[in-house]
């Protein structure tokens, strides 16, 4: 049952698609995309005929007299890339439902900043290409490559601000949504009103099926394919279907009722392992997850590591020779793309964000500091994937090659400017750096019942600037794994306080309620933490005689301890913790909150330490590092 230290918090950590996991995939995917781009350039410059021959190969799907035929590049650009935009739509919907954007007022500024980051680059490109036919390529300077931008930010940006990455994600996806809309409206090929009406009807059916509560994936898959075919025949690029389907897919954390049902079905299978009960258990586990999470788990790695690299391989290959370089230096297309992305994007995003904050009297302000806003602007200048996609629709011939070259140059230029910016920020004093990156916007508080020093079980200084709350179960093996990590955390940081709250999962841990009450009985005699440590150290021995033995070992008044247990005097106190867990959306153990913000992902010492450092930075304080060899620490109740 025991797993490695990198285990995630039960249910939520494994299945709620935390932004941190999303970013890790994007970081690795960005490297694969860059490799694919280099391969494409090398291939095209070594043997351009074989490169173009492969991607021009026709591929058809035929059913009777009906067929769909495209070359291989189009199947990648309009077929596989649909899944990329599906993932982008899913992630935006997740942020909207359970992420940073669930507080709707936080959506206004990044959306408007995203629009500013669209309009200013378009204006720059049109100004440079005024009066020329190449002005039609204005759509190629709108979008941000979400995957590469997040990956580059993970490499060049600060290490401790999820808010910064969330802000970038919102701005980038707004760019993508608008870009796809423009791609559909401004660059259709032989538009067909009939096919568009059919596509609209299919989307209407999707909404009806969703309203009826249908959760059978193949139904949506069939409707999605039908919508893709209809939009494709309408002359509009069908990648828009992926984005729309993603935005229509709900995200939510698993509920306690769903988890209880899944646990009951698994218990039935445990007692009678038949194929029928195995299917029921599998269906119960799956149904506890939101459709959004299931689809992200399925498609996100494929999009990051296969689809986008294939897109780069199919589209980046251009012959970079003296002729192209000579044209690019004076080409309004190349200059327009580079200036629009490297200058226009950061100016548009930062200026719009500043204007919105100023005009609203700071009622709407960015969730990060102003230098971080500038960093989001510079990294948004990576337009790679969507820029190439729109460029292939808007331009052709030499102008297309010049646009592709400009997009490549802009990608490296934006990355370089971002690196220089954050390197300069790193030279600031710690307090100024924290303010520049994190700003003054308060984080969303996920912990519904605040910590009360007069009520909660606490270790560490009462007035510590950082508070770590754990909802735990003494019989949960993952809580046992987290205990030494928490101890190391308390040893590493002198100025934090740690709070334990009960969440006995009685459906899977039969002794959980009993030992929680035993800890409360010990707490009545001032020995809660001593009992806490013994219970987590002996999770395989939690029967009533064992618990009585621990009480004797601690030298407790046994008559008082027994009376407390028999009268079940700790039940109400434990129920209060369980109620507070329900209010905060906690469904599994261990679940950690740091300064009221839920900690997603791994609970090893590196992950928790990074979260604590971020909390110190947000509090505009510097942590006092206290290593184990620096002296003893006193443990116990409040004030210790």
C-alpha positions as CSV (number, residue, x, y, z in Angstrom):
1,X,0.0,0.0,0.0
2,X,2.8,2.4,0.7
3,X,4.0,4.6,-2.2
4,X,7.0,6.9,-2.8
5,X,7.3,10.4,-1.3
6,X,6.1,12.0,-4.6
7,X,2.6,10.6,-4.1
8,X,-0.2,13.1,-4.5
9,X,-3.0,14.0,-2.2
10,X,-5.6,11.3,-2.4
11,X,-8.2,11.8,-5.2
12,X,-7.7,15.5,-5.6
13,X,-4.0,15.3,-6.3
14,X,-4.4,12.3,-8.7
15,X,-7.5,13.3,-10.5
16,X,-8.1,17.1,-10.4
17,X,-5.6,18.1,-13.0
18,X,-3.7,20.6,-11.0
19,X,-2.1,23.4,-12.9
20,X,1.3,22.2,-11.7
21,X,0.9,18.9,-13.6
22,X,-0.3,20.8,-16.6
23,X,2.8,23.0,-16.6
24,X,5.1,20.0,-16.2
25,X,3.7,18.4,-19.3
26,X,4.0,21.7,-21.2
27,X,7.6,22.1,-20.2
28,X,8.5,18.7,-21.5
29,X,6.3,19.2,-24.6
30,X,8.0,22.5,-25.4
31,X,11.3,20.7,-25.6
32,X,9.9,18.1,-28.0
33,X,8.3,20.9,-30.2
34,X,11.7,22.7,-30.4
35,X,13.4,19.5,-31.4
36,X,10.7,18.9,-34.1
37,X,11.2,22.4,-35.4
38,X,14.9,22.0,-35.7
39,X,14.5,18.7,-37.5
40,X,12.0,20.3,-39.9
41,X,14.4,23.1,-40.7
42,X,17.3,20.7,-41.1
43,X,15.2,18.4,-43.3
44,X,13.9,21.2,-45.5
45,X,17.4,22.7,-46.0
46,X,19.0,19.3,-46.7
47,X,16.4,17.9,-49.1
48,X,13.4,20.1,-49.6
49,X,11.8,18.0,-52.3
50,X,11.4,14.9,-50.0
51,X,10.1,17.2,-47.2
52,X,7.4,18.7,-49.4
53,X,6.7,15.4,-51.1
54,X,5.8,13.7,-47.8
55,X,3.6,16.5,-46.5
56,X,1.8,16.9,-49.9
57,X,0.9,13.2,-50.0
58,X,-2.9,12.9,-50.4
59,X,-4.9,10.9,-47.8
60,X,-8.6,10.2,-48.2
61,X,-11.3,8.6,-46.1
62,X,-14.1,7.2,-48.2
63,X,-17.5,5.7,-47.3
64,X,-19.5,4.7,-50.4
65,X,-19.8,7.8,-52.6
66,X,-18.8,10.1,-49.8
67,X,-15.2,10.9,-49.1
68,X,-12.9,13.4,-47.4
69,X,-9.5,14.0,-49.0
70,X,-6.7,16.2,-47.9
71,X,-2.9,16.2,-48.1
72,X,-1.0,15.0,-45.0
73,X,-0.1,18.5,-43.9
74,X,-3.8,19.5,-43.9
75,X,-4.8,16.4,-41.9
76,X,-2.2,17.5,-39.3
77,X,-3.1,21.2,-39.3
78,X,-6.9,20.8,-39.3
79,X,-7.3,17.2,-38.0
80,X,-4.8,16.5,-35.3
81,X,-4.6,20.1,-34.1
82,X,-8.3,19.9,-33.2
83,X,-7.2,17.8,-30.2
84,X,-4.6,20.5,-29.3
85,X,-7.4,23.1,-29.1
86,X,-9.6,20.6,-27.3
87,X,-7.0,20.5,-24.5
88,X,-6.7,24.3,-24.5
89,X,-10.5,24.6,-24.1
90,X,-10.6,22.0,-21.4
91,X,-7.9,23.8,-19.4
92,X,-9.6,27.1,-19.7
93,X,-12.9,25.6,-18.6
94,X,-11.2,23.9,-15.6
95,X,-9.7,27.3,-14.5
96,X,-13.2,28.8,-15.0
97,X,-14.9,26.1,-12.9
98,X,-12.5,25.3,-10.1
99,X,-9.3,27.3,-10.7
100,X,-8.3,31.0,-10.4
101,X,-11.1,32.2,-12.7
102,X,-13.9,30.8,-10.5
103,X,-13.8,34.2,-8.9
104,X,-15.4,35.9,-11.9
105,X,-14.0,39.4,-11.2
106,X,-10.5,37.9,-11.8
107,X,-11.5,37.1,-15.4
108,X,-12.0,40.7,-16.5
109,X,-8.5,42.0,-16.5
110,X,-6.7,39.1,-18.2
111,X,-9.4,38.9,-20.8
112,X,-9.1,42.6,-21.6
113,X,-5.3,42.3,-21.5
114,X,-5.5,39.4,-23.9
115,X,-7.6,41.7,-26.3
116,X,-5.0,44.4,-25.9
117,X,-2.3,41.9,-26.8
118,X,-4.3,41.1,-30.0
119,X,-5.2,44.6,-31.2
120,X,-1.8,46.3,-30.8
121,X,0.2,43.7,-32.7
122,X,-2.5,43.7,-35.5
123,X,-2.2,47.5,-35.7
124,X,1.6,47.3,-35.9
125,X,1.5,44.7,-38.7
126,X,-1.1,46.6,-40.7
127,X,0.9,49.8,-40.3
128,X,4.0,48.1,-41.7
129,X,2.1,46.3,-44.5
130,X,-0.3,49.2,-45.4
131,X,-1.3,49.2,-49.0
132,X,0.2,45.8,-49.7
133,X,-1.6,42.5,-50.4
134,X,0.4,41.0,-47.6
135,X,-1.8,43.0,-45.2
136,X,-4.1,40.0,-45.4
137,X,-1.7,38.2,-43.1
138,X,-2.7,40.3,-40.0
139,X,-4.3,37.3,-38.4
140,X,-0.9,35.6,-38.0
141,X,0.2,38.0,-35.3
142,X,-2.7,37.6,-32.9
143,X,-2.2,34.4,-31.0
144,X,0.1,33.0,-28.4
145,X,1.4,29.4,-28.4
146,X,0.1,28.3,-25.0
147,X,2.3,25.2,-24.9
148,X,5.6,26.9,-25.8
149,X,4.9,30.0,-23.8
150,X,4.2,28.1,-20.6
151,X,7.2,25.9,-21.2
152,X,9.4,28.9,-21.8
153,X,8.1,30.6,-18.7
154,X,8.9,27.5,-16.7
155,X,12.5,27.7,-17.9
156,X,13.0,31.5,-17.8
157,X,10.5,32.7,-15.2
158,X,10.4,32.6,-11.4
159,X,10.0,29.3,-9.7
160,X,7.3,30.1,-7.1
161,X,4.3,31.9,-8.7
162,X,1.5,29.7,-9.9
163,X,-0.6,32.9,-10.2
164,X,1.9,34.2,-12.8
165,X,1.4,31.0,-14.9
166,X,-2.3,31.1,-14.4
167,X,-2.4,34.7,-15.6
168,X,-0.4,33.7,-18.7
169,X,-2.7,30.8,-19.3
170,X,-5.8,33.0,-19.3
171,X,-4.2,35.6,-21.6
172,X,-2.9,33.0,-24.0
173,X,-6.2,31.1,-24.2
174,X,-8.1,34.3,-24.8
175,X,-5.7,34.9,-27.7
176,X,-6.4,31.4,-29.0
177,X,-10.1,31.7,-28.7
178,X,-10.2,35.0,-30.7
179,X,-7.6,33.7,-33.2
180,X,-9.7,30.6,-33.9
181,X,-12.8,32.8,-34.3
182,X,-10.9,35.0,-36.8
183,X,-9.6,31.9,-38.6
184,X,-13.2,30.8,-39.0
185,X,-14.6,34.1,-40.1
186,X,-11.8,35.9,-41.9
187,X,-10.1,33.0,-43.7
188,X,-12.8,30.5,-44.8
189,X,-12.3,28.5,-48.0
190,X,-15.4,28.3,-50.3
191,X,-17.8,28.9,-47.4
192,X,-21.0,26.8,-47.3
193,X,-24.0,28.1,-45.4
194,X,-25.7,24.8,-45.4
195,X,-22.7,23.0,-43.8
196,X,-22.5,25.7,-41.2
197,X,-26.2,25.3,-40.3
198,X,-25.6,21.5,-40.0
199,X,-22.7,22.2,-37.7
200,X,-24.8,24.6,-35.5
201,X,-27.5,21.9,-35.3
202,X,-25.0,19.4,-34.1
203,X,-23.7,21.7,-31.4
204,X,-27.2,22.2,-30.3
205,X,-27.6,18.5,-30.0
206,X,-24.4,18.4,-27.9
207,X,-25.9,21.0,-25.5
208,X,-29.2,19.0,-25.2
209,X,-27.3,15.7,-24.6
210,X,-25.3,17.5,-21.9
211,X,-28.4,19.0,-20.3
212,X,-30.0,15.5,-20.2
213,X,-27.0,14.4,-18.0
214,X,-25.6,11.9,-20.6
215,X,-22.0,11.0,-19.5
216,X,-21.3,8.3,-22.1
217,X,-18.1,9.4,-23.9
218,X,-18.7,7.7,-27.3
219,X,-21.9,9.8,-27.7
220,X,-19.9,13.0,-27.5
221,X,-17.1,11.5,-29.7
222,X,-19.6,10.7,-32.5
223,X,-21.1,14.2,-32.2
224,X,-17.7,15.8,-32.2
225,X,-16.6,13.9,-35.3
226,X,-19.9,14.9,-37.1
227,X,-19.4,18.5,-36.1
228,X,-15.8,18.4,-37.4
229,X,-16.9,17.0,-40.7
230,X,-19.7,19.6,-41.1
231,X,-17.4,22.5,-40.2
232,X,-14.7,21.1,-42.5
233,X,-17.2,21.1,-45.4
234,X,-18.3,24.6,-44.6
235,X,-14.9,26.0,-45.5
236,X,-14.1,27.0,-41.9
237,X,-11.0,25.4,-40.3
238,X,-12.5,22.7,-38.1
239,X,-10.0,23.1,-35.3
240,X,-12.6,25.4,-33.8
241,X,-14.6,22.3,-33.0
242,X,-12.0,21.2,-30.5
243,X,-12.0,24.5,-28.7
244,X,-15.8,24.6,-28.5
245,X,-16.1,21.0,-27.2
246,X,-13.4,21.7,-24.6
247,X,-15.2,24.9,-23.3
248,X,-18.4,22.9,-23.0
249,X,-16.9,20.2,-20.8
250,X,-17.5,20.7,-17.0
251,X,-14.8,20.4,-14.4
252,X,-15.4,19.7,-10.8
253,X,-13.7,18.0,-7.8
254,X,-14.9,14.5,-6.9
255,X,-17.7,14.7,-4.3
256,X,-17.9,12.7,-1.1
257,X,-21.0,10.9,-2.3
258,X,-19.3,9.9,-5.5
259,X,-16.3,8.7,-3.7
260,X,-18.4,6.8,-1.2
261,X,-20.3,5.1,-4.1
262,X,-17.0,4.2,-5.8
263,X,-15.7,2.8,-2.5
264,X,-18.8,0.7,-2.0
265,X,-18.6,-0.8,-5.5
266,X,-14.9,-1.6,-5.0
267,X,-15.7,-3.3,-1.7
268,X,-18.4,-5.5,-3.4
269,X,-15.8,-6.5,-6.0
270,X,-13.3,-7.2,-3.2
271,X,-15.8,-9.6,-1.6
272,X,-16.8,-11.2,-4.8
273,X,-14.3,-10.6,-7.7
274,X,-16.5,-11.2,-10.7
275,X,-16.2,-9.6,-14.1
276,X,-19.6,-7.8,-13.7
277,X,-18.6,-6.3,-10.4
278,X,-15.2,-5.4,-11.8
279,X,-17.0,-3.4,-14.5
280,X,-19.2,-1.7,-11.9
281,X,-16.2,-0.8,-9.8
282,X,-14.3,0.6,-12.8
283,X,-17.4,2.6,-13.9
284,X,-17.8,3.9,-10.3
285,X,-14.2,5.1,-10.1
286,X,-14.5,6.7,-13.5
287,X,-17.8,8.4,-12.8
288,X,-16.3,10.1,-9.7
289,X,-14.1,12.2,-12.0
290,X,-15.3,15.1,-14.0
291,X,-15.5,14.7,-17.8
292,X,-13.0,17.5,-18.1
293,X,-10.4,15.7,-16.1
294,X,-10.9,12.4,-17.9
295,X,-10.4,14.1,-21.3
296,X,-7.4,16.0,-20.1
297,X,-5.7,12.9,-18.8
298,X,-6.4,11.2,-22.1
299,X,-5.4,13.9,-24.6
300,X,-3.0,16.2,-22.9
301,X,0.1,14.1,-23.2
302,X,-0.7,13.2,-26.8
303,X,-1.3,16.9,-27.7
304,X,2.0,18.0,-26.0
305,X,4.3,15.2,-27.1
306,X,2.9,14.1,-30.4
307,X,0.4,16.4,-32.1
308,X,2.1,19.8,-31.6
309,X,5.6,18.4,-32.5
310,X,4.0,16.8,-35.7
311,X,2.5,20.2,-36.5
312,X,5.9,21.8,-36.1
313,X,7.5,19.1,-38.2
314,X,4.9,19.7,-41.0
315,X,5.0,23.4,-41.1
316,X,8.3,24.9,-39.9
317,X,10.4,23.5,-42.8
318,X,11.4,26.4,-45.0
319,X,14.6,26.8,-47.0
320,X,16.7,29.4,-45.2
321,X,19.1,30.6,-47.9
322,X,20.7,33.9,-48.8
323,X,17.7,34.8,-50.9
324,X,15.2,34.4,-48.0
325,X,17.5,36.2,-45.6
326,X,18.0,39.1,-48.1
327,X,14.2,39.4,-48.5
328,X,13.5,39.0,-44.8
329,X,15.6,42.0,-43.8
330,X,13.4,44.3,-45.8
331,X,10.2,42.2,-46.0
332,X,7.2,44.0,-44.5
333,X,5.8,40.6,-43.7
334,X,8.9,39.5,-41.7
335,X,9.3,42.9,-40.0
336,X,5.6,43.1,-39.3
337,X,5.5,39.7,-37.6
338,X,8.7,40.3,-35.6
339,X,7.8,43.8,-34.3
340,X,4.2,42.8,-33.7
341,X,5.2,39.9,-31.5
342,X,8.3,41.1,-29.8
343,X,7.1,44.7,-29.2
344,X,3.4,44.7,-29.8
345,X,2.4,41.8,-27.5
346,X,4.1,43.1,-24.3
347,X,3.0,46.7,-25.0
348,X,-0.6,45.7,-25.7
349,X,-0.9,43.4,-22.7
350,X,0.9,45.6,-20.1
351,X,-0.7,48.8,-21.3
352,X,-4.2,47.4,-21.3
353,X,-3.7,45.9,-17.9
354,X,-2.5,49.2,-16.5
355,X,-5.3,51.1,-18.1
356,X,-8.0,48.7,-16.7
357,X,-6.5,48.9,-13.2
358,X,-6.2,52.7,-13.4
359,X,-9.7,53.3,-14.8
360,X,-11.3,50.9,-12.4
361,X,-9.6,52.5,-9.4
362,X,-7.7,49.3,-8.8
363,X,-10.9,47.3,-8.4
364,X,-9.7,45.2,-11.3
365,X,-6.0,44.6,-11.0
366,X,-3.7,41.8,-12.1
367,X,-3.1,38.8,-9.8
368,X,0.6,39.4,-10.1
369,X,3.1,42.3,-9.9
370,X,3.6,44.7,-12.8
371,X,7.0,43.3,-13.8
372,X,5.4,39.9,-13.9
373,X,2.7,41.4,-16.2
374,X,5.4,42.6,-18.4
375,X,7.0,39.1,-18.4
376,X,3.6,37.6,-19.4
377,X,3.6,40.1,-22.2
378,X,7.0,39.3,-23.5
379,X,6.5,35.5,-23.3
380,X,3.2,35.9,-25.1
381,X,5.2,37.0,-28.1
382,X,5.7,33.3,-28.8
383,X,3.0,32.8,-31.4
384,X,4.5,29.7,-33.0
385,X,1.8,27.1,-33.4
386,X,-1.3,29.2,-34.0
387,X,0.6,31.9,-35.9
388,X,1.9,29.3,-38.3
389,X,-1.6,27.8,-38.6
390,X,-3.2,31.2,-39.5
391,X,-0.3,32.1,-41.8
392,X,-0.8,29.0,-43.9
393,X,-4.4,30.2,-44.5
394,X,-3.7,33.9,-45.0
395,X,-0.6,33.8,-47.1
396,X,1.2,31.7,-49.8
397,X,4.3,31.6,-51.9
398,X,7.3,33.7,-50.8
399,X,5.2,35.8,-48.4
400,X,4.3,32.6,-46.5
401,X,8.0,31.7,-46.2
402,X,8.8,35.2,-45.0
403,X,6.0,35.0,-42.4
404,X,7.3,31.6,-41.2
405,X,10.8,33.0,-40.8
406,X,9.4,36.0,-38.9
407,X,7.5,33.7,-36.6
408,X,10.6,31.7,-35.9
409,X,12.7,34.8,-35.2
410,X,9.9,36.3,-33.0
411,X,9.8,33.0,-31.0
412,X,13.5,33.3,-30.1
413,X,13.3,37.1,-29.7
414,X,10.4,36.9,-27.2
415,X,12.2,34.1,-25.3
416,X,15.4,36.2,-25.1
417,X,13.6,39.4,-23.9
418,X,11.7,37.3,-21.3
419,X,15.0,35.8,-20.0
420,X,16.6,39.3,-19.8
421,X,13.6,40.7,-17.9
422,X,13.4,38.0,-15.3
423,X,17.1,37.9,-14.9
424,X,17.0,41.7,-14.1
425,X,14.1,41.1,-11.7
426,X,16.3,38.5,-9.9
427,X,18.8,41.2,-9.1
428,X,16.3,43.2,-7.0
429,X,16.2,43.0,-3.2
430,X,14.0,40.1,-2.0
431,X,11.2,42.4,-0.8
432,X,11.1,44.4,-4.0
433,X,11.3,41.2,-6.1
434,X,8.4,39.7,-4.3
435,X,6.3,42.8,-4.9
436,X,7.3,43.0,-8.5
437,X,6.4,39.4,-9.2
438,X,3.5,38.8,-6.8
439,X,1.9,42.3,-6.5
440,X,-0.7,43.0,-3.8
441,X,-3.6,41.0,-5.0
442,X,-4.8,38.5,-2.3
443,X,-4.9,34.9,-3.2
444,X,-8.2,33.0,-3.3
445,X,-8.8,31.5,0.1
446,X,-10.0,27.8,-0.2
447,X,-10.0,27.1,3.6
448,X,-13.6,28.0,4.6
449,X,-13.1,27.7,8.4
450,X,-10.1,29.9,9.4
451,X,-7.6,28.6,11.9
452,X,-8.5,29.3,15.5
453,X,-5.6,29.1,18.0
454,X,-8.0,28.5,20.8
455,X,-9.6,25.6,19.1
456,X,-7.3,24.0,16.6
457,X,-4.4,21.6,17.4
458,X,-1.3,23.5,16.5
459,X,2.5,23.2,16.4
460,X,4.7,26.3,16.0
461,X,4.3,30.0,16.8
462,X,0.8,31.2,17.1
463,X,1.6,34.4,15.2
464,X,3.6,32.7,12.4
465,X,3.2,34.4,9.0
466,X,2.6,31.0,7.3
467,X,0.1,28.4,8.4
468,X,0.0,24.8,7.1
469,X,-3.3,23.0,7.7
470,X,-3.6,19.2,7.1
471,X,-6.8,17.3,7.0
472,X,-5.7,13.8,8.0
473,X,-6.8,10.3,9.0
474,X,-4.6,8.4,11.5
475,X,-5.2,5.1,9.6
476,X,-4.5,6.6,6.1
477,X,-1.2,5.3,4.8
478,X,-0.6,8.4,2.8
479,X,-0.9,10.5,6.0
480,X,1.7,8.2,7.5
481,X,4.0,8.9,4.6
482,X,3.4,12.7,4.9
483,X,4.2,12.8,8.7
484,X,8.0,12.7,8.4
485,X,7.8,15.3,5.5
486,X,5.8,17.6,7.8
487,X,8.4,17.1,10.6
488,X,11.2,18.0,8.2
489,X,9.2,21.0,7.0
490,X,8.8,22.3,10.6
491,X,12.5,21.7,11.2
492,X,13.5,23.6,8.0
493,X,11.3,26.6,8.6
494,X,11.3,28.1,12.1
495,X,8.5,30.6,11.5
496,X,5.5,28.5,10.4
497,X,2.7,26.9,12.3
498,X,1.1,23.5,11.5
499,X,-2.5,22.5,12.2
500,X,-4.0,19.0,12.2
501,X,-7.7,18.6,11.5
502,X,-9.5,15.3,11.6
503,X,-11.0,13.7,8.5
504,X,-11.6,10.0,9.4
505,X,-12.5,8.1,6.2
506,X,-14.6,5.5,7.9
507,X,-15.7,3.9,4.7
508,X,-12.2,2.7,4.0
509,X,-10.5,2.9,7.4
510,X,-12.5,1.0,10.1
511,X,-10.3,2.3,13.0
512,X,-10.2,6.0,11.9
513,X,-13.0,7.3,14.0
514,X,-11.9,5.4,17.1
515,X,-8.3,6.7,17.0
516,X,-9.4,10.2,16.2
517,X,-11.5,10.1,19.4
518,X,-8.4,8.7,21.2
519,X,-6.3,11.6,20.1
520,X,-9.0,14.0,21.4
521,X,-9.1,12.1,24.7
522,X,-5.3,12.5,25.0
523,X,-5.7,16.1,24.1
524,X,-7.9,16.7,27.1
525,X,-4.8,15.8,29.2
526,X,-2.4,17.9,27.1
527,X,-1.0,15.1,25.1
528,X,-2.6,15.4,21.7
529,X,0.6,15.6,19.7
530,X,2.2,12.8,21.6
531,X,-0.8,10.5,20.8
532,X,-0.8,11.9,17.2
533,X,2.8,10.8,16.7
534,X,2.2,7.3,18.2
535,X,-0.9,6.7,16.1
536,X,0.8,7.6,12.8
537,X,3.9,5.6,13.8
538,X,1.8,2.5,14.5
539,X,-0.8,2.5,11.8
540,X,-0.8,-1.3,11.7
541,X,-1.8,-1.5,15.4
542,X,-4.9,0.6,16.0
543,X,-7.3,-1.8,17.8
544,X,-8.8,-0.7,21.1
545,X,-6.2,-2.6,23.2
546,X,-3.4,-1.0,21.2
547,X,-4.9,2.5,21.8
548,X,-5.1,1.9,25.5
549,X,-1.5,0.7,25.5
550,X,-0.5,4.0,23.9
551,X,-2.3,5.9,26.6
552,X,-0.5,4.0,29.2
553,X,2.8,4.5,27.5
554,X,2.2,8.3,27.6
555,X,1.4,8.1,31.3
556,X,-2.2,9.4,30.9
557,X,-4.8,9.2,33.6
558,X,-6.4,5.9,32.4
559,X,-9.7,6.4,34.2
560,X,-10.2,9.8,32.6
561,X,-9.0,8.5,29.2
562,X,-11.5,5.6,29.3
563,X,-14.4,7.8,30.5
564,X,-13.6,10.2,27.6
565,X,-13.7,7.3,25.1
566,X,-16.8,5.6,26.5
567,X,-18.8,8.8,26.7
568,X,-17.5,9.7,23.2
569,X,-16.7,13.2,24.3
570,X,-14.6,13.9,21.2
571,X,-17.3,13.2,18.6
572,X,-18.6,16.7,18.3
573,X,-15.0,18.2,17.9
574,X,-14.2,15.7,15.2
575,X,-17.5,16.3,13.4
576,X,-16.7,20.1,13.3
577,X,-13.5,19.3,11.5
578,X,-15.3,17.0,9.1
579,X,-17.9,19.8,8.4
580,X,-15.1,22.2,7.8
581,X,-13.5,19.8,5.3
582,X,-16.8,19.5,3.5
583,X,-17.2,23.3,3.3
584,X,-13.6,23.5,1.8
585,X,-14.2,20.8,-0.7
586,X,-11.9,18.2,0.9
587,X,-12.7,14.6,0.0
588,X,-9.5,12.7,0.7
589,X,-6.5,12.6,3.0
590,X,-4.0,14.1,3.4
591,X,-5.1,17.4,2.0
592,X,-3.0,20.5,2.8
593,X,-3.8,24.2,2.9
594,X,-1.0,26.8,3.0
595,X,-2.2,30.2,4.2
596,X,-5.7,29.2,3.3
597,X,-4.8,28.2,-0.3
598,X,-5.2,24.6,-1.2
599,X,-1.9,22.8,-2.0
600,X,-2.3,20.7,-5.1
601,X,0.2,18.0,-6.2
602,X,3.0,16.2,-4.5
603,X,3.5,16.4,-0.8
604,X,7.2,15.6,-0.7
605,X,9.5,18.0,1.1
606,X,10.5,19.8,-2.2
607,X,6.9,20.5,-3.2
608,X,5.8,21.6,0.3
609,X,8.9,23.7,0.8
610,X,8.3,25.5,-2.5
611,X,4.7,26.2,-1.5
612,X,5.8,27.5,1.9
613,X,8.4,29.8,0.3
614,X,5.8,31.2,-2.0
615,X,3.6,31.9,1.0
616,X,6.4,33.7,2.7
617,X,7.0,35.7,-0.5
618,X,3.3,36.6,-0.7
619,X,3.4,37.7,2.9
620,X,6.3,40.0,2.0
621,X,8.5,38.3,4.5
622,X,11.6,36.3,4.3
623,X,11.6,32.9,6.0
624,X,14.0,32.2,8.8
625,X,15.6,28.9,7.8
626,X,16.1,26.7,10.8
627,X,18.1,23.6,10.1
628,X,17.9,20.6,12.4
629,X,21.5,21.1,13.5
630,X,20.8,24.7,14.6
631,X,19.2,23.7,17.9
632,X,16.2,22.0,19.4
633,X,12.6,22.8,18.7
634,X,9.8,22.5,21.1
635,X,6.6,20.7,20.0
636,X,3.2,20.8,21.4
637,X,0.1,23.0,21.5
638,X,-0.3,26.7,20.7
639,X,2.7,28.8,21.2
640,X,5.2,26.0,21.1
